[in-house]
Amino acid sequence: MLNIASNTIDKIGNAGILGTPLQAFCFVNGFPMSLDGEKVASHYPYVPPHVSSTMQATSICTHVNGIRVVRKFDLSTCGDDLSIVTNQFCFSD
């Protein structure tokens, strides 16, 4: 399954998606899949809204615990889009 974001390794701007993952049983490249509403690290230019943004998932088909999965080109609330690691392996417990 390509283009699904994972916590920690995938980037928005020059920052990673961070915070406690909203789930801990579906993984991409060994890291939890990123879900709608997860926090993004503060990033350049380090002024609002780039200091406290969250991810906005657009998937209508792929969900974990009823929450949309973040995918390539999804935006954060600051307006920056997500760049993805292209070599992906998805699995679930």
N, CA, C and O atoms as a GROMACS GRO file, in nm:
protein
  372
    1MET      N    1   0.085  -0.117   0.000
    1MET     CA    2   0.000   0.000   0.000
    1MET      C    3   0.090   0.123   0.000
    1MET      O    4   0.156   0.152   0.100
    2LEU      N    5   0.093   0.196  -0.110
    2LEU     CA    6   0.183   0.310  -0.122
    2LEU      C    7   0.120   0.439  -0.072
    2LEU      O    8  -0.002   0.452  -0.064
    3ASN      N    9   0.206   0.534  -0.041
    3ASN     CA   10   0.170   0.672  -0.009
    3ASN      C   11   0.102   0.692   0.126
    3ASN      O   12   0.040   0.797   0.146
    4ILE      N   13   0.111   0.599   0.217
    4ILE     CA   14   0.059   0.619   0.352
    4ILE      C   15   0.173   0.670   0.439
    4ILE      O   16   0.284   0.617   0.436
    5ALA      N   17   0.144   0.773   0.518
    5ALA     CA   18   0.247   0.837   0.602
    5ALA      C   19   0.267   0.760   0.732
    5ALA      O   20   0.175   0.698   0.785
    6SER      N   21   0.389   0.766   0.781
    6SER     CA   22   0.420   0.706   0.910
    6SER      C   23   0.473   0.811   1.005
    6SER      O   24   0.536   0.909   0.964
    7ASN      N   25   0.447   0.789   1.131
    7ASN     CA   26   0.498   0.878   1.234
    7ASN      C   27   0.650   0.873   1.234
    7ASN      O   28   0.707   0.768   1.206
    8THR      N   29   0.715   0.980   1.264
    8THR     CA   30   0.858   0.992   1.284
    8THR      C   31   0.940   1.008   1.157
    8THR      O   32   1.021   1.100   1.150
    9ILE      N   33   0.922   0.922   1.053
    9ILE     CA   34   1.015   0.928   0.939
    9ILE      C   35   0.966   1.011   0.823
    9ILE      O   36   1.048   1.060   0.744
   10ASP      N   37   0.835   1.030   0.809
   10ASP     CA   38   0.784   1.110   0.697
   10ASP      C   39   0.781   1.257   0.736
   10ASP      O   40   0.764   1.291   0.853
   11LYS      N   41   0.797   1.344   0.637
   11LYS     CA   42   0.821   1.485   0.664
   11LYS      C   43   0.716   1.577   0.607
   11LYS      O   44   0.657   1.550   0.502
   12ILE      N   45   0.692   1.686   0.678
   12ILE     CA   46   0.614   1.797   0.627
   12ILE      C   47   0.701   1.920   0.644
   12ILE      O   48   0.746   1.950   0.755
   13GLY      N   49   0.724   1.992   0.535
   13GLY     CA   50   0.826   2.097   0.542
   13GLY      C   51   0.958   2.032   0.576
   13GLY      O   52   0.998   1.937   0.508
   14ASN      N   53   1.027   2.079   0.678
   14ASN     CA   54   1.151   2.015   0.722
   14ASN      C   55   1.133   1.949   0.858
   14ASN      O   56   1.231   1.921   0.927
   15ALA      N   57   1.008   1.923   0.896
   15ALA     CA   58   0.980   1.866   1.028
   15ALA      C   59   0.907   1.734   1.014
   15ALA      O   60   0.845   1.705   0.911
   16GLY      N   61   0.916   1.654   1.117
   16GLY     CA   62   0.846   1.527   1.116
   16GLY      C   63   0.710   1.537   1.182
   16GLY      O   64   0.683   1.632   1.257
   17ILE      N   65   0.624   1.440   1.156
   17ILE     CA   66   0.498   1.428   1.228
   17ILE      C   67   0.536   1.375   1.364
   17ILE      O   68   0.611   1.278   1.373
   18LEU      N   69   0.487   1.435   1.470
   18LEU     CA   70   0.529   1.390   1.601
   18LEU      C   71   0.414   1.378   1.696
   18LEU      O   72   0.297   1.386   1.658
   19GLY      N   73   0.448   1.358   1.821
   19GLY     CA   74   0.347   1.339   1.924
   19GLY      C   75   0.320   1.192   1.942
   19GLY      O   76   0.377   1.108   1.872
   20THR      N   77   0.234   1.162   2.034
   20THR     CA   78   0.196   1.025   2.057
   20THR      C   79   0.108   0.980   1.942
   20THR      O   80   0.005   1.043   1.915
   21PRO      N   81   0.145   0.872   1.873
   21PRO     CA   82   0.060   0.825   1.764
   21PRO      C   83  -0.081   0.798   1.815
   21PRO      O   84  -0.100   0.757   1.929
   22LEU      N   85  -0.179   0.821   1.730
   22LEU     CA   86  -0.318   0.800   1.770
   22LEU      C   87  -0.357   0.652   1.768
   22LEU      O   88  -0.468   0.616   1.806
   23GLN      N   89  -0.265   0.568   1.723
   23GLN     CA   90  -0.288   0.423   1.725
   23GLN      C   91  -0.152   0.355   1.730
   23GLN      O   92  -0.050   0.416   1.698
   24ALA      N   93  -0.150   0.228   1.771
   24ALA     CA   94  -0.022   0.159   1.785
   24ALA      C   95  -0.027   0.016   1.734
   24ALA      O   96   0.044  -0.071   1.786
   25PHE      N   97  -0.109  -0.011   1.630
   25PHE     CA   98  -0.114  -0.148   1.579
   25PHE      C   99  -0.110  -0.159   1.427
   25PHE      O  100  -0.106  -0.270   1.375
   26CYS      N  101  -0.110  -0.047   1.355
   26CYS     CA  102  -0.092  -0.049   1.210
   26CYS      C  103   0.034   0.029   1.177
   26CYS      O  104   0.049   0.144   1.221
   27PHE      N  105   0.125  -0.032   1.100
   27PHE     CA  106   0.257   0.024   1.082
   27PHE      C  107   0.295   0.039   0.935
   27PHE      O  108   0.248  -0.035   0.849
   28VAL      N  109   0.382   0.138   0.907
   28VAL     CA  110   0.443   0.158   0.776
   28VAL      C  111   0.592   0.167   0.801
   28VAL      O  112   0.638   0.250   0.879
   29ASN      N  113   0.669   0.082   0.734
   29ASN     CA  114   0.815   0.078   0.753
   29ASN      C  115   0.854   0.066   0.900
   29ASN      O  116   0.956   0.121   0.942
   30GLY      N  117   0.773  -0.004   0.979
   30GLY     CA  118   0.803  -0.027   1.119
   30GLY      C  119   0.760   0.085   1.212
   30GLY      O  120   0.782   0.075   1.333
   31PHE      N  121   0.699   0.193   1.161
   31PHE     CA  122   0.653   0.304   1.243
   31PHE      C  123   0.500   0.313   1.234
   31PHE      O  124   0.443   0.276   1.131
   32PRO      N  125   0.434   0.362   1.340
   32PRO     CA  126   0.288   0.372   1.336
   32PRO      C  127   0.240   0.459   1.220
   32PRO      O  128   0.301   0.562   1.190
   33MET      N  129   0.131   0.417   1.154
   33MET     CA  130   0.069   0.500   1.050
   33MET      C  131   0.024   0.630   1.113
   33MET      O  132  -0.023   0.633   1.227
   34SER      N  133   0.038   0.738   1.038
   34SER     CA  134  -0.005   0.869   1.084
   34SER      C  135  -0.153   0.889   1.053
   34SER      O  136  -0.200   0.854   0.944
   35LEU      N  137  -0.225   0.946   1.148
   35LEU     CA  138  -0.369   0.964   1.133
   35LEU      C  139  -0.408   1.111   1.138
   35LEU      O  140  -0.332   1.196   1.186
   36ASP      N  141  -0.526   1.139   1.089
   36ASP     CA  142  -0.583   1.274   1.090
   36ASP      C  143  -0.576   1.333   1.231
   36ASP      O  144  -0.613   1.268   1.328
   37GLY      N  145  -0.527   1.456   1.241
   37GLY     CA  146  -0.521   1.525   1.370
   37GLY      C  147  -0.390   1.512   1.444
   37GLY      O  148  -0.373   1.575   1.549
   38GLU      N  149  -0.294   1.432   1.393
   38GLU     CA  150  -0.166   1.420   1.463
   38GLU      C  151  -0.084   1.547   1.450
   38GLU      O  152  -0.090   1.616   1.348
   39LYS      N  153  -0.009   1.579   1.554
   39LYS     CA  154   0.069   1.701   1.560
   39LYS      C  155   0.191   1.695   1.469
   39LYS      O  156   0.248   1.588   1.445
   40VAL      N  157   0.230   1.812   1.418
   40VAL     CA  158   0.349   1.827   1.335
   40VAL      C  159   0.449   1.912   1.412
   40VAL      O  160   0.410   2.008   1.478
   41ALA      N  161   0.577   1.877   1.404
   41ALA     CA  162   0.680   1.955   1.473
   41ALA      C  163   0.684   2.097   1.419
   41ALA      O  164   0.654   2.121   1.302
   42SER      N  165   0.722   2.192   1.504
   42SER     CA  166   0.744   2.329   1.458
   42SER      C  167   0.847   2.327   1.347
   42SER      O  168   0.944   2.252   1.353
   43HIS      N  169   0.825   2.410   1.244
   43HIS     CA  170   0.916   2.409   1.131
   43HIS      C  171   0.923   2.547   1.066
   43HIS      O  172   0.843   2.636   1.097
   44TYR      N  173   1.019   2.564   0.976
   44TYR     CA  174   1.045   2.691   0.911
   44TYR      C  175   0.917   2.744   0.848
   44TYR      O  176   0.848   2.669   0.779
   45PRO      N  177   0.885   2.868   0.868
   45PRO     CA  178   0.962   2.980   0.921
   45PRO      C  179   0.947   3.003   1.072
   45PRO      O  180   0.979   3.112   1.120
   46TYR      N  181   0.899   2.904   1.146
   46TYR     CA  182   0.891   2.910   1.293
   46TYR      C  183   0.805   3.024   1.344
   46TYR      O  184   0.834   3.082   1.449
   47VAL      N  185   0.700   3.056   1.273
   47VAL     CA  186   0.599   3.154   1.317
   47VAL      C  187   0.463   3.090   1.293
   47VAL      O  188   0.450   3.000   1.210
   48PRO      N  189   0.361   3.135   1.366
   48PRO     CA  190   0.229   3.078   1.344
   48PRO      C  191   0.189   3.090   1.196
   48PRO      O  192   0.217   3.193   1.135
   49PRO      N  193   0.127   2.991   1.138
   49PRO     CA  194   0.074   2.869   1.197
   49PRO      C  195   0.171   2.750   1.193
   49PRO      O  196   0.129   2.637   1.219
   50HIS      N  197   0.298   2.774   1.162
   50HIS     CA  198   0.395   2.665   1.147
   50HIS      C  199   0.450   2.612   1.280
   50HIS      O  200   0.535   2.523   1.280
   51VAL      N  201   0.403   2.665   1.391
   51VAL     CA  202   0.454   2.621   1.521
   51VAL      C  203   0.359   2.527   1.594
   51VAL      O  204   0.396   2.467   1.695
   52SER      N  205   0.237   2.515   1.546
   52SER     CA  206   0.141   2.429   1.616
   52SER      C  207   0.039   2.368   1.520
   52SER      O  208  -0.081   2.371   1.546
   53SER      N  209   0.087   2.314   1.410
   53SER     CA  210  -0.005   2.258   1.310
   53SER      C  211  -0.034   2.110   1.336
   53SER      O  212   0.039   2.042   1.407
   54THR      N  213  -0.141   2.063   1.276
   54THR     CA  214  -0.178   1.922   1.281
   54THR      C  215  -0.208   1.874   1.140
   54THR      O  216  -0.232   1.954   1.050
   55MET      N  217  -0.205   1.743   1.121
   55MET     CA  218  -0.230   1.686   0.990
   55MET      C  219  -0.380   1.682   0.960
   55MET      O  220  -0.462   1.663   1.049
   56GLN      N  221  -0.414   1.701   0.831
   56GLN     CA  222  -0.551   1.693   0.783
   56GLN      C  223  -0.558   1.586   0.675
   56GLN      O  224  -0.523   1.610   0.560
   57ALA      N  225  -0.603   1.468   0.714
   57ALA     CA  226  -0.610   1.356   0.620
   57ALA      C  227  -0.731   1.370   0.528
   57ALA      O  228  -0.836   1.419   0.569
   58THR      N  229  -0.714   1.326   0.403
   58THR     CA  230  -0.823   1.336   0.305
   58THR      C  231  -0.874   1.200   0.257
   58THR      O  232  -0.964   1.193   0.174
   59SER      N  233  -0.818   1.092   0.309
   59SER     CA  234  -0.858   0.959   0.264
   59SER      C  235  -1.004   0.933   0.296
   59SER      O  236  -1.050   0.957   0.408
   60ILE      N  237  -1.078   0.883   0.196
   60ILE     CA  238  -1.216   0.846   0.222
   60ILE      C  239  -1.232   0.694   0.234
   60ILE      O  240  -1.337   0.645   0.276
   61CYS      N  241  -1.128   0.621   0.198
   61CYS     CA  242  -1.136   0.474   0.198
   61CYS      C  243  -1.053   0.408   0.307
   61CYS      O  244  -1.090   0.303   0.358
   62THR      N  245  -0.940   0.468   0.344
   62THR     CA  246  -0.848   0.402   0.437
   62THR      C  247  -0.855   0.469   0.574
   62THR      O  248  -0.825   0.587   0.589
   63HIS      N  249  -0.895   0.388   0.674
   63HIS     CA  250  -0.910   0.437   0.810
   63HIS      C  251  -0.848   0.338   0.908
   63HIS      O  252  -0.839   0.219   0.879
   64VAL      N  253  -0.807   0.388   1.022
   64VAL     CA  254  -0.762   0.305   1.135
   64VAL      C  255  -0.843   0.351   1.255
   64VAL      O  256  -0.841   0.470   1.289
   65ASN      N  257  -0.914   0.260   1.320
   65ASN     CA  258  -1.002   0.296   1.432
   65ASN      C  259  -1.101   0.405   1.393
   65ASN      O  260  -1.138   0.487   1.476
   66GLY      N  261  -1.145   0.407   1.268
   66GLY     CA  262  -1.241   0.505   1.221
   66GLY      C  263  -1.182   0.642   1.192
   66GLY      O  264  -1.257   0.736   1.162
   67ILE      N  265  -1.049   0.656   1.200
   67ILE     CA  266  -0.982   0.784   1.175
   67ILE      C  267  -0.907   0.774   1.042
   67ILE      O  268  -0.841   0.673   1.016
   68ARG      N  269  -0.917   0.878   0.960
   68ARG     CA  270  -0.852   0.877   0.828
   68ARG      C  271  -0.700   0.865   0.841
   68ARG      O  272  -0.638   0.919   0.932
   69VAL      N  273  -0.641   0.792   0.746
   69VAL     CA  274  -0.497   0.774   0.737
   69VAL      C  275  -0.437   0.888   0.655
   69VAL      O  276  -0.492   0.924   0.550
   70VAL      N  277  -0.325   0.946   0.701
   70VAL     CA  278  -0.257   1.054   0.629
   70VAL      C  279  -0.181   0.994   0.511
   70VAL      O  280  -0.113   0.892   0.525
   71ARG      N  281  -0.194   1.058   0.393
   71ARG     CA  282  -0.130   1.010   0.273
   71ARG      C  283  -0.049   1.121   0.206
   71ARG      O  284  -0.057   1.238   0.245
   72LYS      N  285   0.027   1.082   0.106
   72LYS     CA  286   0.106   1.178   0.028
   72LYS      C  287   0.018   1.292  -0.021
   72LYS      O  288  -0.094   1.270  -0.066
   73PHE      N  289   0.070   1.412  -0.013
   73PHE     CA  290   0.006   1.537  -0.055
   73PHE      C  291  -0.102   1.587   0.040
   73PHE      O  292  -0.160   1.693   0.015
   74ASP      N  293  -0.132   1.515   0.149
   74ASP     CA  294  -0.223   1.571   0.249
   74ASP      C  295  -0.156   1.692   0.312
   74ASP      O  296  -0.033   1.699   0.320
   75LEU      N  297  -0.237   1.788   0.355
   75LEU     CA  298  -0.185   1.913   0.410
   75LEU      C  299  -0.195   1.916   0.562
   75LEU      O  300  -0.279   1.849   0.623
   76SER      N  301  -0.106   1.994   0.621
   76SER     CA  302  -0.122   2.024   0.763
   76SER      C  303  -0.204   2.152   0.773
   76SER      O  304  -0.229   2.218   0.672
   77THR      N  305  -0.245   2.187   0.893
   77THR     CA  306  -0.324   2.308   0.911
   77THR      C  307  -0.246   2.434   0.879
   77THR      O  308  -0.306   2.541   0.864
   78CYS      N  309  -0.113   2.426   0.868
   78CYS     CA  310  -0.033   2.543   0.829
   78CYS      C  311  -0.028   2.558   0.677
   78CYS      O  312   0.020   2.660   0.627
   79GLY      N  313  -0.076   2.459   0.602
   79GLY     CA  314  -0.080   2.466   0.457
   79GLY      C  315   0.033   2.394   0.386
   79GLY      O  316   0.032   2.385   0.263
   80ASP      N  317   0.132   2.340   0.460
   80ASP     CA  318   0.241   2.265   0.399
   80ASP      C  319   0.195   2.123   0.370
   80ASP      O  320   0.116   2.066   0.445
   81ASP      N  321   0.246   2.065   0.258
   81ASP     CA  322   0.205   1.928   0.225
   81ASP      C  323   0.310   1.828   0.272
   81ASP      O  324   0.421   1.863   0.311
   82LEU      N  325   0.269   1.702   0.266
   82LEU     CA  326   0.350   1.592   0.318
   82LEU      C  327   0.432   1.527   0.208
   82LEU      O  328   0.378   1.494   0.102
   83SER      N  329   0.560   1.508   0.233
   83SER     CA  330   0.644   1.429   0.142
   83SER      C  331   0.664   1.292   0.206
   83SER      O  332   0.681   1.282   0.327
   84ILE      N  333   0.662   1.190   0.125
   84ILE     CA  334   0.657   1.052   0.175
   84ILE      C  335   0.782   0.974   0.138
   84ILE      O  336   0.842   0.996   0.033
   85VAL      N  337   0.821   0.883   0.226
   85VAL     CA  338   0.922   0.785   0.192
   85VAL      C  339   0.855   0.686   0.099
   85VAL      O  340   0.753   0.627   0.135
   86THR      N  341   0.910   0.666  -0.022
   86THR     CA  342   0.840   0.586  -0.124
   86THR      C  343   0.853   0.435  -0.106
   86THR      O  344   0.768   0.361  -0.156
   87ASN      N  345   0.954   0.388  -0.036
   87ASN     CA  346   0.972   0.245  -0.016
   87ASN      C  347   0.895   0.205   0.109
   87ASN      O  348   0.944   0.223   0.221
   88GLN      N  349   0.774   0.151   0.091
   88GLN     CA  350   0.688   0.126   0.206
   88GLN      C  351   0.646  -0.020   0.217
   88GLN      O  352   0.626  -0.090   0.118
   89PHE      N  353   0.633  -0.061   0.341
   89PHE     CA  354   0.581  -0.194   0.374
   89PHE      C  355   0.482  -0.173   0.487
   89PHE      O  356   0.521  -0.128   0.595
   90CYS      N  357   0.355  -0.206   0.465
   90CYS     CA  358   0.251  -0.185   0.566
   90CYS      C  359   0.214  -0.318   0.631
   90CYS      O  360   0.206  -0.421   0.564
   91PHE      N  361   0.192  -0.314   0.761
   91PHE     CA  362   0.146  -0.433   0.830
   91PHE      C  363   0.068  -0.395   0.955
   91PHE      O  364   0.074  -0.281   1.000
   92SER      N  365  -0.006  -0.491   1.010
   92SER     CA  366  -0.087  -0.469   1.127
   92SER      C  367  -0.072  -0.587   1.220
   92SER      O  368  -0.046  -0.699   1.175
   93ASP      N  369  -0.090  -0.563   1.351
   93ASP     CA  370  -0.084  -0.671   1.450
   93ASP      C  371  -0.204  -0.762   1.434
   93ASP      O  372  -0.217  -0.859   1.509
   0.00000   0.00000   0.00000
